[in-house]
Amino acid sequence: MGNQPVELDLVIDPEMPKNKSFRIGCIGAGFIMRDCHLIAYKEAGFNPYAIASRTFETAKSTAELRGIQKVYPTWDELIEDEEIEILDIAIPPDQQLSVVQKAVKHKHIRGILCQKPLAMNLDEAYEIVKLCEEAGIKLAVNSNMRYDPAMRALKSLLDQNVLGDAVLATIEMRAIPHWQDFLHQYKHIEILNMGIHHIDVFRYLFGNPERITAVTRKDPRTSFDHIDGISQYTFQYENDLMATSLDDVWAWPGEGTEEDIYIKWRVEGLDGMAQGTFGWPKFPERCPSTLAFTSKRFPDRWIRPTWDRVWFPDAFQGTMAQLLRAVETDTEPEISGKDNLSTMAAIDACYRSIDEKRTVKFSEVTTEGDESCYR
């Protein structure tokens, strides 16, 4: 890994299951399934066995492109196939609960990977978690930024205390997402569907915050009605750490001006700092995320590890791998539904902060559900 010092072990590759032959039933055949999940699964040696989508033609086209054995006219019929052991759901979040409600009735389903966001709000997310828990089904959520190589390496640095106690963490996004057609019916747009990556990765790196403050304005480029276009939210922790993200989906005025698209991040600690970029804005070009760090432990230099892996689509190997390992070993997935409830709670806290124009205690949101489901 480039000029990584021998004293450190920056673990970026996901741990694979011993058994890669679990038969996966794929629900959804759009971009994220066709060009991310299925490409990553082929590279990892996983077994996508069947697929269904909103239209049979789309499912059939994706199956032919990616070499999937079975195509079903509807997801209801796919779920009934007793050969399927794992469900991989990649459909709009307002529809995931209905799929899970039917899936949990089938004993042959052993694990479910839901797309993020898990649901439209914390209450619906809790219902999905409860249904899977009662059915004995392993539930994981596709929080794929946790498997970006730079975030895995940063987590290793933090776990090994290379940076010392974290003081300030920032993410600055200047990018223009493609708001898919199904999102046009939602008023909650940026934080629920894009910012969720940053919110979840803050939790992955630092745990749950004590307080959350969020502000937003509408994006002038986005024509459909929405609450959150350009968003800024800050997590404050018990140890005074601040983690804040500015999500700018306006990014640049458009034709006639020069664009400047990027996602940057930085973590400052008492003993060092790390900074880097996410390569996603250049997709489909394979552009790895970057990390550079400096630390009192390795004085007077910047250390820049390198890797060939990229966030999209390689991170999707990790999200499926951790579910398959959980099924294989009868353990909790790394990105479990239970863990994701706290991400959904943080999102609900952001929207409450926006609506009520105040800082919201994280406990205000989490104690409104069943606390036993929170880690």
N, C-alpha and C positions, 0 to 999 in steps of 0.2 A: 504493500500500500504506500507507494511513493517514499517520502522521507520520514515516515512514521518512526518515532523512537522505539527501540527494542523493549524499553521498559513498560510500554503500554500495549494493551490488547483492545483495539477498537473493533468491537464486534458489530459488523454491519449485515452479514448474511443471516437470513432467517434459519432457524433450526427446522429441518425437514422431518416429516413423519417417516417411520420405517416402512410403513405400508402406504404406497402411493396409489393403490388400485381402487380405493373407495369410489363407487360410482356416483357421479355428481349430476344432479338434475338442475339445469340452468333455466331460470325464469327471467325472461327479458333477452332481447337480441339487438339492442341499440348499441351506440358507440362504446359505452363503458364495458359492456359484455363482449362485444365483437372484437374490439381493438385493444382492450386492456386485460380483462380477466382471462379470456381464452388464449391469447398470445402468451401471457405469463404462465398459464397452466401447462401449455405444451412444452415450454422451455423447462419447467420444473418436473415434467413427467407425470402430472396428475391425469385423472381420467374423467373428463367431461363426457357423460354418457348419453344424455338426452337434453332437448331444449324445447321451449315453447315461448311464444311471444304474443303480443296483442293481435298480430296477424300471422297466419300460417306462412304466408309468402316470405315475410321477413325472417322468421325462424328457419325456414327451409334454406334461404340464401345464406344465412350465417352458418348453418350446419354444414353446408357444402363447402363453404370457404374454410372452415376450421376443422373439418373432418369429424363431425359429431354423428354418432351412429343413429340415434332416433330423433324424430321430430313429431311433436304432438300439436294438434290443433288448438288446444287450450292448456293453461297451466293446471286446471282441475284434473285433466286426464293425465298429465305428467305426474302429479303428486300420487296418483293411484297406482303407478307402476311400482310393484314391490321389489324390483331390482335396484331401485334408487335408494341410496343410503344418506346422501348429503344433498341439501337444497342450497343453491346459490341464487339469491334473489337480487335482481337489479332492475327494479321498477320504481315509479314515483313513490315518495314516502307516505303519501296519504292512502296508498293501496296495500302496503306491506302487512298491516294488521289483518286484513281479510285473508291473505294467503296463509299467514301463520295460524289463524283460527282453524283453517281446514287441515293444514299440515300436521298439527299436533294430534290429530285423531288417528294418524297412521303409524303403527308400531315400527314399520321398516325405516322411518326417518330417524336418523341418529344425531344429525347435526344440521344446523341452519346458519348460513352466513347471510345476514341482512345488509342491504346497502345503507350507507349513512346519507342523511339523517335516519335514525331508526324509525322515527315517527314524526308527526307534525308538532307534537308537544310532549311534555313529560308524562302526562296521564296515559296517553296512548302507548308510549314507550314502556311504561310500567306494566301495562296489560300484556304486551308482547313478552316481556321477561317472565311474568307470572305464568302465562300459558305454557311456555317452554319448560319452566322449572317444574310445574306440576306434571308435565308429560315425560320428564326425564330426558329431554332433548338438549344437547349442547347448543347454546346460542352465542354467536359472535357477530360483531359489527365491523363493517369494512372501513375502519378508520385508517386508511392507507398511508397517511403522512407519517405514521409511527414507523413505517418500514422504508421511508426515504433514507438512503445511506447516510446523508449528513446528520439526520436526526438520530439515527442509531449510534453514530460515532459520538455525537454530542452527549447523548445519554451515557455512553461509556465514560466520557470525560467527567461528567458530573458524578457518576457513581464512584469513580476513583478519586474524587475530590481534587482533581487537577486544577480547577478554577477557584477552589475555596468556596465559601458560602456565596450563593448567588445574590446579587444586589439588584440588578436590572436586566430584564430580557425584553427585546423588542422584535417585532416583525413589521416590515413595511412592504405592502403589496401595491404595486402600480401595474395593474393588468386588467384586461377586459374579458371577463368570462363570456362564454356563449350561454345565454339564458335559454335553456331548452323550452319547447312550447308548453310542456306541462306546468312549468313554473309560472306561467302568465296568470294562472288562477290564484296564486298565493300572494298575500300582502307581505309576508315575511320572506325575504329573498336572500340578501347577502349573508347575514349572520347564520341563518339556518342552513344555507346550501353551499356557501364558500368559506365564510369565517369559521364554520364548524371545524375545518382542518386545523386552524390555528388554535382554537379553543381546546380541542382535544389534545393537540401536541403540547400545549402549556401544561395540561393535566398529566400527560405522559412524563414530561420532564420534571415537573415541580409538585405535582399533587393537586389537591383541591384548594381553592383560594378561601380566604375568609370574607372578602368583600369584592363586589363587582360594580363597576361604573361603565355605562355605555352611552354614547351619543351617536346620532346619525343624521343624514339628510338624504333626500331623494337624489337619484342619479339623473341628470338632465337627458342623458342618452336613452334611458330605459323608458319606453312609452307607456307600458302598462302600469296600473296602479300598484304602489308598493310603499312600505314604511321605511325600509333600510336599503339605501343604495350605497353611499359612501359611509363607512362605519368606523368608529374607533371605540375600543373597549379595553379596560384596564382591570387586571386581577391584582388584588392586594392580599398578601399572605401574612400569617401570624408573625413571621420573623422579619417583616417589613419589606420583603422582596416585592417588587412591582414587575408584572409581565403585561405588556401592552401591545396591541396590534392596530395598525392603521390599514384598513382595507379600502383602497381607492379603485373602484371599478369604472370611474370616469377616465382616469389615467392620462388622457391627452385629448385635445379638442377634435382631432380627426384630420381629414384631408386639408392640405395647405400648411400643416405644421409638422415638425419632426416628432416622431414618437419616441418614448423612453419607457419601455416595458421591462419590469423586473419584479422579483420578490427577494428582498434582503432580510437577513435576521442577524441578531447579535445578542450575546449573553456576557455580562460583565460580572465578575466575582471578586472577592477580596484578594485572591492570589493569582488571577489571570483573567483572560477574556477570550472568547471565541466568536467568530463571525463567518458569514457565508451567504450563499444564494441558493434558491431553488431553481432547478432547470426547467420546470414545467412550462413557463411561458413560451418556450421554443418548440414544444411538442408539435408535430411528430418527429422533429429532429431529436436524435438521442443526445441530450445535453445533461450530463451528470450534475447533481447539486454539488456545491463546494463547501469546504470547511477549512478555516485557518485558525490556529490558536497560539497564544503566547501565555507562558506560565512561569511563576517563580521557580517551579520545579525544574524547568529547562531554560535557564536564564538567557536573556538578550537575543532571542530569536523568535521568528514565527515558524510554526510547523504546519505544513500543508499536506496532509494525507490525500491520496487520490484513489479512485475506483472507477470501474467501467459501468457499474450498475446505475440505473436512472429511476426516478420516482415513477413515471408513467412509461411503460407498463410494469416494470420489474417488481415494484412494491406489492403488487397483487399476488405474487407468489407467497409473500409472508402472511398476508391476511388469510389466505386459504390454508396455508401450512399450519398455522397455529390452531385452527379449528380441527383439522385432521388429527393433529397430535393430541388434542383434548379428547376426541372420540376414541383414539387409539389407546390412550392411557387412563381414560375415565377421570380426567382432571378438568379444572376450570380453564376455558380459553384465556389467552393473554388479553385479548380485546373482547371480553365477555359482555353479554347484554347487561349484566348487573353493573359492571364497571361503567358502561356507556350511559347508564342512568344519570351519573354525575355530570357527564358531558351535556346531556339533554337538560339537566337542571341548570347548568351554567348558561345555556342558551336562553332558557326561560327567564333567568335572572337578568340577562342582557335586555330582553324585551320589556321586562318590568321596569328596569332602570330607565329605559327610553320613554316608556309610557308615563311614568311617575316623576321623571326628571330628578332622580336621586340615586345615591349609592345604595345597593341592595346587599344585605348580608346573605351569604350563601346558605346559611342555616334557615333563612326564611323560606327558601324554595324546597330544600331537601326534607325538612320536617313535615311538609305537607303531604308527602307520600309515606310509604312503609319504610321506615329507616333501616330495617333489616336488609333491604336490598342495596344499600349504599355501602361501599367500602370505605 
